[in-house]
Amino acid sequence: MTTDSVIEVCGVWTQYGETVIHRDLTLQVNYGEVIAIIGGSGSGKTTLLRLMLGLEAPSRGTIRVFGFPLQGCAVADLRQVRNRWGVLFQEGALFSALSVYDNVALPLRELKSLPEDGIRELVMMKLDSVEIDITSMNKMPAELSGGMVKRVALARALALNPELLFLDEPTAGLDPERGHGFVKLIESLRRALNLTVVMATHDVDTLVALSDRVAVLANQQLLTVGPLWEIVQNPDSFVQNFFLGHRKRCEQENVKEFRDKLAIDRHTR
């Protein structure tokens, strides 16, 4: 592992009783990159994210984030590390009893160091950054479309100005148009805020638009890690089936063309 890494996963095993989910995983996430984790249903993508978030502990091995070991880390150090990342859960995970405004304000209020006026200014800024109109701030989650839920959840994830962003199936449940718009938003914010991003996804459009490297989970192990255009060449049956019909568009020159179009769309919006 190098000093350029944000996350270091070293020899990690995850086991529940007799069931092995991960077997000897080693992975490095570098500063400023977007790394995507793909795998079949039950392959342990979300579990790996939970391990990186310290929500679960590996059976064996170690995970370090910003140089701090998540297991055995002092409580104060762990709190500081967690304040440096944001999380977008698969279904948004907004608190149903809180308004849009209060959902985004929650992590700021938990700091107990900001006056309410300062919190309001930051909430307005975050909502604007994800293109949520101020007229929606008093709405409840049940009143929001799926796309709006994702955007509010992203605003909450960015509330503390994190350096690291975790995304669990960021476009799941969105129709193609809203999914494309959300991907453009993530790409724009990633560059503007210089974020390091770890995401689990099954969506090829998201991989083409965002990923610098792709990590493939299969048969309890990391099968391969690399740029998308190298991954699609892997002869493994899971990889070939996953990218069936998409191989051409995942070639390096086509990925570049797609991303250039995203950038033009963003600047002419």
KAQUIRA-V117732 format. One record per residue. PHI is phi in radians with two decimals (none if undefined). Layout:
phi->PHI
phi->PHI
This chain:
phi->none
phi->-2.05
phi->-1.28
phi->-1.49
phi->-1.56
phi->-1.57
phi->-2.20
phi->-2.20
phi->-1.83
phi->-2.19
phi->0.99
phi->-1.48
phi->-2.06
phi->-2.19
phi->-2.48
phi->-2.06
phi->1.11
phi->-1.56
phi->-1.59
phi->-1.69
phi->-1.65
phi->-2.20
phi->-2.23
phi->0.99
phi->-1.42
phi->-2.33
phi->-2.66
phi->-2.11
phi->-1.90
phi->-1.62
phi->-0.99
phi->1.41
phi->-1.69
phi->-1.92
phi->-1.98
phi->-1.85
phi->-1.90
phi->-2.11
phi->3.04
phi->-1.26
phi->-1.04
phi->1.44
phi->-1.38
phi->1.76
phi->-1.10
phi->-1.15
phi->-1.07
phi->-1.13
phi->-1.07
phi->-1.10
phi->-1.13
phi->-1.16
phi->-1.56
phi->1.30
phi->-1.38
phi->-2.37
phi->-1.96
phi->-1.19
phi->-1.22
phi->-2.54
phi->1.60
phi->-2.35
phi->-2.29
phi->-2.07
phi->-2.19
phi->0.94
phi->1.52
phi->-1.71
phi->-1.26
phi->-1.24
phi->-1.73
phi->1.51
phi->-1.34
phi->-1.03
phi->-0.98
phi->-1.12
phi->-1.15
phi->-1.10
phi->-1.12
phi->-1.13
phi->-1.10
phi->-1.14
phi->-1.25
phi->-1.70
phi->-2.26
phi->-2.22
phi->-2.32
phi->-1.93
phi->-1.34
phi->-0.97
phi->-1.71
phi->1.57
phi->0.96
phi->-1.24
phi->-1.35
phi->-1.13
phi->-1.57
phi->-1.96
phi->-1.22
phi->-0.92
phi->-1.01
phi->-1.22
phi->-1.09
phi->-1.28
phi->-1.29
phi->-0.94
phi->-1.11
phi->-1.24
phi->-1.18
phi->-1.17
phi->-1.18
phi->0.99
phi->-2.31
phi->-2.08
phi->-1.24
phi->-1.08
phi->-1.10
phi->-1.16
phi->-1.10
phi->-1.06
phi->-1.08
phi->-1.20
phi->-1.08
phi->-1.04
phi->-1.14
phi->-1.20
phi->-1.12
phi->-1.13
phi->-1.16
phi->-1.81
phi->1.13
phi->-1.78
phi->-1.20
phi->-1.02
phi->-1.20
phi->-1.69
phi->-1.20
phi->-1.69
phi->-1.25
phi->-1.65
phi->-0.91
phi->-1.14
phi->-1.58
phi->-1.73
phi->-1.28
phi->-1.04
phi->-1.15
phi->-1.18
phi->-1.00
phi->-1.07
phi->-1.21
phi->-1.15
phi->-1.10
phi->-1.20
phi->-1.05
phi->-1.12
phi->-1.07
phi->-1.68
phi->-1.01
phi->-1.69
phi->0.91
phi->-1.25
phi->-1.62
phi->-2.22
phi->-2.21
phi->-1.80
phi->-2.20
phi->-1.85
phi->0.83
phi->-1.09
phi->-1.87
phi->-1.07
phi->1.49
phi->-1.74
phi->-1.24
phi->-0.94
phi->-1.16
phi->-1.19
phi->-1.08
phi->-1.10
phi->-1.12
phi->-1.23
phi->-1.09
phi->-1.05
phi->-1.12
phi->-1.08
phi->-1.07
phi->-1.13
phi->-1.17
phi->-0.99
phi->-1.31
phi->-1.14
phi->-1.78
phi->0.96
phi->-1.48
phi->-1.65
phi->-2.21
phi->-2.07
phi->-2.36
phi->-1.78
phi->-2.70
phi->-2.06
phi->-1.66
phi->-1.15
phi->-0.99
phi->-1.14
phi->-1.08
phi->-1.10
phi->-1.30
phi->-2.07
phi->-1.32
phi->-1.51
phi->-2.40
phi->-2.17
phi->-1.91
phi->-1.82
phi->-1.65
phi->-2.72
phi->0.94
phi->1.29
phi->-2.26
phi->-1.44
phi->-1.16
phi->-2.88
phi->-2.40
phi->3.05
phi->-1.08
phi->-0.95
phi->-1.20
phi->-1.51
phi->-1.03
phi->-1.15
phi->-1.47
phi->-1.14
phi->-1.36
phi->-0.98
phi->-1.12
phi->-1.10
phi->-1.08
phi->-1.11
phi->-1.25
phi->-1.08
phi->-1.74
phi->-1.00
phi->1.48
phi->-2.05
phi->-1.05
phi->-1.06
phi->-1.26
phi->-1.64
phi->-1.21
phi->-0.96
phi->-1.19
phi->-1.31
phi->-1.09
phi->-1.07
phi->-1.09
phi->-1.11
phi->-1.22
phi->-1.07
phi->-1.16
phi->-1.03
phi->-1.12
phi->-1.14
phi->-1.03
phi->-1.18
phi->-1.39
phi->-1.82
phi->-1.12
